[in-house]
């Protein structure tokens, strides 16, 4: 699928929506290249991970981030310019919650892993200690009988 800076806004069929998408995308790219705000914070905001507000960003970039975060066409455009977003979303679907994904995929903080206790009994380990956990400590969902 080809997505350009000028692709139409699917979520806002009103006249001028295409121009709004183009303006939001251009401002987004300008802010990324200017380095006046943390690029990580901008990416987290347009991905919906943190809320964009006037305390963290200027009113203009807050408006543009909010548009990009809520516009399906702009989200498709972000996937086009950063295909790793698609891979990350697919990988995240395997886990019960984002906290569990971080605990399994990272060595920082609390870690979760799956092992066979005495090479026969399935067991979830917390920080490399056999814990026989049955529920996710963050979201409360039942853990699977095998690794994610």
C-alpha positions, 0 to 999 in steps of 0.5 A: 500500500502506498501512503504519501504525505498527501494521502486522504484522511479517511476518518474526516471526510469533511472538506479540508481534511486532506490539507489537515493531514498534510499539515499535521504530517509536515509539522510532525516531521519538522518537529522530529528533525528540529529536535526541540522536543524528545523524538521518543516523546513524540513517537509515544504520543502519536502511537497513543502510549502517552497523552499529548498535552500543552504541558509536554508539547507546544499547542500546535504540535499537541493538536497535530499529534492528536490528529495523527494519533486519532486518524486512521490514514495518518496511522497508516502513513506512520506504518509506511515510514516506520514498518517496525511499528507493524512488527511491534504490534504483531509481537505485542498481541502474543502477550496478555499485557504490555507489562508482561511483554516487557518482563519477558523481552527485557532483562531490566526490572522484573523478568518472567520466563517459562521453564520446566521444573525438574525437567517435567513440570511447567513453571513460570519463573520470576527473576529466575526463581521458580514461582509457579505463578498462575496469573499475570501480576499486572493484569490478572489474566491466567498465564498460559500452560506454556511460554508465550 
